[in-house]
Amino acid sequence: MQYNYDVIVVGAGHAGCEAANAAAKMGSSVLLITMNLQTIAQMSCNPAMGGVAKGQIVREIDALGGMSGIISDKTMIQFRMLNRSKGPAMWSPRCQSDRMKFAEEWRWALERNTNVDFWQDSVQELIVQNKELKGVKTRMGMSFYAPSVVLTNGTFLNGLIHIGEKSFGGGRMAEPNAQGLTEQLVSLGFESGRMKTGTPPRVDGRSLNYEAMEEQKGDENPSSFSYLTKEPIKEQRSCWITHTNEKVHDVLRKGFEKSPMFAGRIKGLGPRYCPSVEDKINRFADKNSHQIFVEPEGWETVEIYVNGFSTSLPEEIQFEAIKLIPGFEKAKMFRPGYAIEYDYFPPTQLSPTLETKLISGLFFAGQINGTTGYEEAACQGLMAGINAHQHTHQLNPFTLSRSEAYIGVLIDDLINKGTDEPYRMFTSRAEFRTLLRQDNADERLTEKGFELGLASQERLDTYLQKKQNVENLIQELKSNKLKPTEANPWLESIGVSSIKEGAPLINFIKRSDVGFEHFYKNEMLIPILKKYSTEEIEQAEIIIKYESYIDKERKMVDKMKSMEDLQIPPQFDYDKIKTLSTESRIKLNKLRPQTIGQASRISGVSASDISILLLFMGR
Amino acid sequence: MNISDTIIALATPAGVGAIGVIRLSGPNAIAMVNEVFKGKDLSKQEGNTLHFGRIEYQAQVLDEVLVSLFRAPKSYTKEEVVEISCHGSPYILESVIQCLVEQGARLAQPGEFTQRAFMNGAFDLAQAEAVADLIAADSKAAQRAAMHQLRGGFSKELALLREQLIHFASLIELELDFSEEDVEFADREDLQNLVLQLLEKLQPLLDSFKTGNAIKNGVATVIIGKPNAGKSTLLNALLKEDRAIVSDIAGTTRDSLEDEWLLGGVRFRLVDTAGLRETTDVIEAIGVERTNAWVKKAQLVLYVADLSQESPMSLQTVLSEYSDLEVPLILLLNKTDEVNFKSSDWVELAEYIVPISAKKQVGLDTLEQTLLDAVGIHQLNDQGTLVTNVRHYQKLLQTKETLIEVLNALRTDLSGDFVAQDLRHALYHLGEITGTISNDDLLKNIFGKFCIGK
């Protein structure tokens, strides 16, 4: 039995798995401790990965050398590129996943890595000496030692499940919660809080009438999450859309008095963008119908996830109401929806590496930081795993900026602004959205991942090859011309205005009414496109068509960089500036931002506080 | 930047005056003055009190003075402040300052008192800028505009604009981040109307800069006309003094004369110019050239026409040369005392027309009213907000320009993310005046108004 490791990861959800994988790939010996080895990488809520902003995060994780993209590709049952009709920054990959296969693939990926050891147990205590982390103690009384520990406890810390008037301890339905850790962390000086989230009922797919619903198919030409995946999925399963109605709402309203939320038994704050169905009815009383997505849980199961119907009302009310939804008349329920409350630690207690400011070597990732979502958790796990490895081996910390990655936006938001509801990523949180696209995550991050020893040589080569090909394609478009006689019949056939003088091919792509899809309709042009992959052609088109917007955004980044990167001396004495508002003095003292940019994003620190800071720093 | 020391400066204009006020601000202001003050023990006095005594230094009485005491934070800078009213001799004032510098006070940099007031949180940036304007204000209207800004009138207008921009941005973000949701998205036409409304709100603020700037810096008013039309006579009549040499000889004024004239609280910088005519006289030719240069820089042009020499037809030809002038032109029909004329023959010639007799001082009241109208001074009387600060004006202009890009993007049916990009830049520019508008503001607005969430 081995007791000493480079990195210990507590919890094996999306955050824990990415953390363990990253540290191990980089060369650390890793111990992954989880309460139940059967539930590694369990998708506790909906069986899906990606989505708007979240899909971009999965691409970033993949570009750095994480596993979430590869696992998603292997286990998807449907793929859609959302927002195709909008600009390229909005294109967001999303898939429906096979819940059981997803967990299986993750476990197998970790098991194949000889640097990862597993231990099934519950961590109850951290071993800390002089504000430095030394290791962990488990419920079984074992002690394991490592200079770096990543906590990814999800909803397990003092988890409390609510259904109607019933409530009982648990980390997920039918799984025990974790006790002791919060109390110890609080005694060490950490601040903790409560959050709430919920999940909908699952039903028997054989009992549904799909004819009463609208089918939602996957993309005709699906792509994938990972830059390494060569073959997208061939077969897909459909989802279905139906709606609630006033009758459903009336039944649900009957249960309001037994609702743990409305009765005030739930103290934690839930996410506004992922409300329970009772919350939707209550807050938007004038809306007499809400969308319901019927999502299959996998290839080899009839279980159905009823997305949009998250609830913690009594199970008999849930059952009565759900049967009034069109298509659900004969529905059989597998498990009811429920709400869960759990402990989190306001993430303003973290530094940009996700290491806690209080205890050196202790890292937090995932819901423990007040976030929600698999993708948000996974990317934090990845960053915490990387930095845990760096910490143990006394290497430089690794961080990403807001203009480099959604991951940078997420961590910067968390540590500076904190959050009092579960934090989910939105594209609108990123000020440089046009630069943070799903098509260029490799360009932004793969070289960094490779330098860290996380992204493989194969990944780097794939990226460099793609980059070279895109450049070649653009070069070809610049050097090949079409004469009016060659171009005009084609332009006419696609219904756009003709040209008077010969023009290089790139000029056609620059037009808003012509794209590469039209090139396939000109026999002279097809040979050029044949040499390149769909992704390469797509990226070349984005670079050419949206050049001015991309440039404008880059200029904005440069403009803000001077402020952004302005370092505040680590020992800067905010107390000597009586002139700052009391609130911002307290916040700045507590959070100790490293740069002026960071300081400007702290809530409660106003623009004039920043001017004052700049004056004091002699700017 | 250090604000732990105590600064000192002369608060009244330099030079001989009846009294001169020396001001100190900082943690040791009272202690320092107390060292050289013979009278009550100032360290034991309350704030907002006045004390009579003498300034004595090295056994020598420098002056008998009145000392005003302000204790932190109830002072202009929110620090301890002492104001010493001395007799107005430069020698006395210098000696008093000198002896206090020897007590450890530091000579203040220009604007440092205001800077401290700002840093101590006495007011926001826009207000601080207003104080600077207030100090420099040399006309009633300029002072009124600065006071309005100091009281936060400008900030309030901006807050409104900001709120509407956030609303607009939320609508765009909604269709981007929540495209999968079951909510109704604003259609492009509605969005275009919203931008137009925003531009409509913005325009008066931008327009007011012209007036605001005029009030702050004076209105460059150029008087032009043919030789001997009576331009110099008009100047003298307005100034009520013989400032320019007048004669019946055309071309008497060979170079431009400039003078300031306060009217209704607005400072007009009147420029009398050489008459406009083809000339072979070298010196006069230079004068005509200068006149043209003045017109280019002018904010207001007075064209003096000689009724005895000109017909509506001939005048029309002359005035057509000024048709591309971007500033108001007031046509003065001079010499009503000499000629009988039908005003209806002339009304089409210019936007502002005033018949006068400069010589007999007839019609000057109407002219004064017209001058104020032409610079838009009525806006100020409506308690409207004036933009007087160049920085604010530039940011507002950038906001407007980016909003126009937003409008174009909407019209060309560009995807929402690009519209949003332009919009963010607009928010950024506005934020440079009002303070940052964060992404959280947008999300908060979205969650407040729309039912989001699967």
HADDOCK unambig.tbl for C-alpha pairs under 7 A between the chains (distance, minus, plus):
assign (segid A and resid 52 and name CA) (segid B and resid 177 and name CA) 6.17 0.50 0.50
assign (segid A and resid 86 and name CA) (segid B and resid 415 and name CA) 5.02 0.50 0.50
assign (segid A and resid 86 and name CA) (segid B and resid 416 and name CA) 6.71 0.50 0.50
assign (segid A and resid 87 and name CA) (segid B and resid 415 and name CA) 5.28 0.50 0.50
assign (segid A and resid 87 and name CA) (segid B and resid 417 and name CA) 6.05 0.50 0.50
assign (segid A and resid 90 and name CA) (segid B and resid 417 and name CA) 6.91 0.50 0.50
assign (segid A and resid 272 and name CA) (segid B and resid 447 and name CA) 6.61 0.50 0.50
assign (segid A and resid 273 and name CA) (segid B and resid 447 and name CA) 6.92 0.50 0.50
assign (segid A and resid 273 and name CA) (segid B and resid 452 and name CA) 5.18 0.50 0.50
assign (segid A and resid 273 and name CA) (segid B and resid 453 and name CA) 4.69 0.50 0.50
assign (segid A and resid 274 and name CA) (segid B and resid 453 and name CA) 4.38 0.50 0.50
assign (segid A and resid 274 and name CA) (segid B and resid 454 and name CA) 6.10 0.50 0.50
assign (segid A and resid 275 and name CA) (segid B and resid 453 and name CA) 5.96 0.50 0.50
assign (segid A and resid 280 and name CA) (segid B and resid 451 and name CA) 6.66 0.50 0.50
assign (segid A and resid 284 and name CA) (segid B and resid 451 and name CA) 6.51 0.50 0.50
assign (segid A and resid 291 and name CA) (segid B and resid 182 and name CA) 6.33 0.50 0.50
assign (segid A and resid 307 and name CA) (segid B and resid 454 and name CA) 5.87 0.50 0.50
assign (segid A and resid 308 and name CA) (segid B and resid 453 and name CA) 7.00 0.50 0.50
assign (segid A and resid 308 and name CA) (segid B and resid 454 and name CA) 3.84 0.50 0.50
assign (segid A and resid 426 and name CA) (segid B and resid 177 and name CA) 6.12 0.50 0.50
assign (segid A and resid 427 and name CA) (segid B and resid 177 and name CA) 6.21 0.50 0.50
assign (segid A and resid 428 and name CA) (segid B and resid 173 and name CA) 6.44 0.50 0.50
assign (segid A and resid 428 and name CA) (segid B and resid 439 and name CA) 6.39 0.50 0.50
assign (segid A and resid 429 and name CA) (segid B and resid 439 and name CA) 5.39 0.50 0.50
assign (segid A and resid 578 and name CA) (segid B and resid 120 and name CA) 6.96 0.50 0.50
assign (segid A and resid 579 and name CA) (segid B and resid 119 and name CA) 5.49 0.50 0.50
assign (segid A and resid 579 and name CA) (segid B and resid 120 and name CA) 3.94 0.50 0.50
assign (segid A and resid 579 and name CA) (segid B and resid 121 and name CA) 5.77 0.50 0.50
assign (segid A and resid 607 and name CA) (segid B and resid 435 and name CA) 4.97 0.50 0.50
assign (segid A and resid 607 and name CA) (segid B and resid 436 and name CA) 6.64 0.50 0.50
assign (segid A and resid 608 and name CA) (segid B and resid 124 and name CA) 6.56 0.50 0.50
assign (segid A and resid 608 and name CA) (segid B and resid 125 and name CA) 6.74 0.50 0.50
assign (segid A and resid 612 and name CA) (segid B and resid 119 and name CA) 5.67 0.50 0.50
assign (segid A and resid 615 and name CA) (segid B and resid 1 and name CA) 6.19 0.50 0.50
assign (segid A and resid 616 and name CA) (segid B and resid 1 and name CA) 5.03 0.50 0.50
assign (segid A and resid 617 and name CA) (segid B and resid 1 and name CA) 6.95 0.50 0.50
assign (segid A and resid 618 and name CA) (segid B and resid 1 and name CA) 5.48 0.50 0.50
